[in-house]
Amino acid sequence: MNAKVHPLVAALIIAATFAAVALWTWASGRAASLGGPAELTTGPQGHRFIQIQNYLVEHDAEGSYLRTHNLDDMGVELFLGGHAFFSDGDILLRRGPDPRSFLDNLRAYKRETNRNTIVPESSDSGLFRCDLKTRDCERFGEPGVDFKAAFSVYIDQRTDEVYVSDTTRHLLRKYSSDGVELAPPVDGFHFPNQLTLHDDELLVADTNNHEISVLEPGSPIFGERIGSRDVVPPPAESAGHTWPSHFTRVGDEWWVNNMMTGMDRGGVYVFDDDWRFLRRVELPNGADPISLMAVGETVWISDWNNDVVRRVSFAGDALTDLESTGLTDVLTRSAEERRRFSLMSYAGVIVVGLLFVGLLVQAFARSMNASPVRQDVGAEPIRSTGDEPLHLEPDEAAMKRINAALRIAMVLTVLAVVPLVMLMQTSENPELVGKLIGPIAGIFAIVAMVAWVNRGNWGTAIMLDGDRLTLRDHTGRESTCSIRQVRYDDTAIATRDTVVILGRPQNRVYTDGDVREQLMPRLVDASRIGALEMLKLQIELKHPQGLITVFALVGVAIYAFVYFAT
């Protein structure tokens, strides 16, 4: 049984594979976006707020749970950047959808400067001042301000003046309580993050400059540099914790979260009032600290990846994790949703695996059902009794079917760019989506190379006259030799300087009946070689099928090196 794969079946298999890969990518990105506790802030009444996705979990000054605020009610479709409180309890935060494209995310991941405008794209997006009780919001500034990316904000509750780290543009900005810009933006930073006022000095975590910058906060001389603080001591340097992002005052000490290069899995380092290094706070393996906040005699540390708010003493000793009804409820719902998206992503992987296994089973079944020439052990080789000249050329119908399948595969591969672009626009995980570009480009390259190899089979021919064999290769060159000098296997035949591809028994380039019944019986005096030796011969003779194997192996090796190196 030598049934060929119908082009429509091949197209459906490729389409199903791309759909499964798209499902896996989208669902994995959604699951990854459902992180745990992030920003920790204090309101004007001393209340403690924990931000988890689109929720603010409110506690009293001692850390007892009060209520949970769903920011969806205030038009926050996806929480971006930081938030802070005015003296009357209003909150400043960003409303609207996520406007960042994949390229925006990729530029941020590569730490390139954001060139987009800070003007809101719609009347419902941008920074807003909102009342947590009534859910009423009013635009911050006229015509409005929208950073559309990561930013940190601090509000001086004595004056309600607003200080903003415009993180991806490497600037500091200052506004009045109603959004009027009080001073020109200040540059000279490299991805500034958390900022705070202390003793009439503005301190900023200047992340990619690996320091805490100290500036003048006053409007006439806003941003004038006073100095800087080195917060990467030798233990942090050796641990790879060199990117300060969050810090807080704890008694007479400064606690700083220095992150790793991927802005995750940081370490908390403690300094005295003069910024001399004292010690590192020991956290469990796998901890992913984000924000820090002193609460009573303890320090809260939000742990994004582990769905907890850790508590430690001022001495750095580990205490029990924060127990909060509101925190537990949000994290439970988040875990369920993350599990649902994870199952969807696993479903995509399973579909791809089933398709692959199905194709392997199909190929195995066909190879078992194929009927190549067989010889009993010890029996005389079957010899053709006909001495008439033999002239074979590729099966034109089979070649057309292969070309049709390759064209469909090429079109579907190109069409796969459409969902990939959509994922680029919507995914919150640029690293994950970026890793898909390589495999899709690889599939496109493989299909193109297979098409090139198949094109090389056109125009070939096999001619046999007595014991003289002549091969015409893909370039039109002919080579003649005696049967004893011929080398062959089930897939190809070769003289000293020419190779002609026969195709596999279940998918011949030449008509299978001609190969089995006319050609093979007259090759009993030729040398039958193994598959690896034939491949080596194709490479030596620079046949496209040998070259494509080299290109594929080199490509896979380069991709694997780049993938694991990055």
Protein Blocks (a to p, Z undefined) as FASTA:
>chain_A
ZZdcdfklmmmmmmmmmmmmmmmmmmmmmmmmmccdfbdcddfkopacddehjaccdddf
kopafbdcdfklnopabdghjddddfkopacddedddfbdfklmmmmmnopacfbdfbdf
bfkgccddddfklopacdedjebdcehiacdddddfknopacdddfknopacdddfkopa
fbdcdehiehiaddddeehiacdddfknopacdddfbfklgoiafbdcdfbdfklmmnop
abcfbdcdehjaccdddddfkopaiadddddfkopafbdcdddehiacfbdcdehjbccd
ddfknopacdddfkopacdddddfklmmmmmmmmmmmmmmmmmmmmmmmmmmmmmmmmmm
mmmmmmmmpccddddehiacdddfbfbdcdddddfklmmmmmmmmmmmmmmmmmmmmmmm
mmmmmpcclklmmmmmmmmmmmmmmmmmmmmmmmmmgoiacddehjaccdddfkopacdd
dfklpccdfkbccdfkbccdebjfklcfbdfklmmmmmmmmmmmpccddfklmmmmmmmn
opaklmmmmmmmmmmmmmmmmmmmZZ
